[in-house]
């Protein structure tokens, strides 16, 4: 199993959920209204008067064979709108209940 963690501009919220559902992935956890700033480029998303945009984050655990496909789809979404901000990581899941 792989845990896919995605941090993204709030504008992507439904698109990220739809992307997962398109792969038959039902389960996920979302954190809304979180702040952050990318390590390479882009503007901060802090939800304040100076930087009003916010981020959301999502965690979904998927089968090992599905993780590369989901990551590729996320890469394509980020490439299509690089100014919005989207980052994702695929991490091993050693144990779960």
HELIX and SHEET records of a PDB file:
HELIX    1   1 UNK A   10  UNK A   12  5                                   3    
HELIX    2   2 UNK A   13  UNK A   22  1                                  10    
HELIX    3   3 UNK A   64  UNK A   80  1                                  17    
SHEET    1   A 4 UNK A  29  UNK A  34  0                                        
SHEET    2   A 4 UNK A  55  UNK A  62 -1                                        
SHEET    3   A 4 UNK A   2  UNK A   9 -1                                        
SHEET    4   A 4 UNK A  86  UNK A  92 -1                                        
END                                                                             
